[in-house]
């Protein structure tokens, strides 16, 4: 994933549907040892996909109006990446 990121907001714990400040690239951080289910939905509420975020960081590319939901609290923030 990106080796250099630009933070575009304030990291916050997310458990309910959130578009993460209309971000199109989101950094997630799972501080627990257990995997946490992440659900990606479009603006109409249709599920686009799910995945289990393991311990540590993950990145999700999404449309600005899409939302992410975590089964239990996960830290999320919008970012940009540089290669």
N, C-alpha and C positions, 0 to 999 in steps of 0.2 A: 504494500500500500504506500501512500505518500510518505516520502521521507521528510518533507518540510510542509507544514501546514500554516495557514493564516487563520486565526480564530476570528469568527464573524459574529460573536454574540457571547452571552453569559451561560456557562454550563449550568444545567439544572437537572434535578432528578425527575424522570418522566415515568408515569404509570398509566396515564390516560392519553387518548388520541391527541397528538400535538404535531403541528407542521414545523416545529423547531425554527421559528422566526422566518418561515418561508425559505429555508435553506434547501439547496439542491444537493449538497454533500454534507453528511452528518457523521460526526465522530461519536461513537458510543463507548462508554467505559463501564464494564461490569466488575465491581470490586469484590464480588463473592467468588467462591470456588465452584459454585453450581452454575450450570447453563441456564439462561433466561430466555424465554420465548419472546421474539419481537415480531409484531404484525405490522405489515406495510399496507395501507389502504389509499385509494384515490379519493378525490374530493367528494365523490358520490357515496363513499362508504364501502365500496366494493373491495374485497381483499385481493391485493395484487400478489401477495406472497407472505410467507413466514420463514423465520430461521431461528436457530438457537445461538445466542451470543455467548461464547465461552468466556472464561475469566480473562480480563484484560480489555484491550481496545479492538473495535471493529469499525468499519466505515460503510455507510450506505449511501448510494446515489439514488436520488428521487426527484420527482417534479416538485416545484415550489408549493403547490397546493396539496400534495400528498401528506398523509400523517403517518406517524410511527407510534406504536403502543407497546409498552413492556409489561409482561405478566407481573413482575415485581420491579421495584425501583432500579433504573439504570440511568447513569449520568449521560446527557446528550448535549451537543453544541454544534451549531453550523460552522463549517470550515471551508476553506478553499485549499487546493493543493498545488504544489509546484514540483516539477520533475527536473 
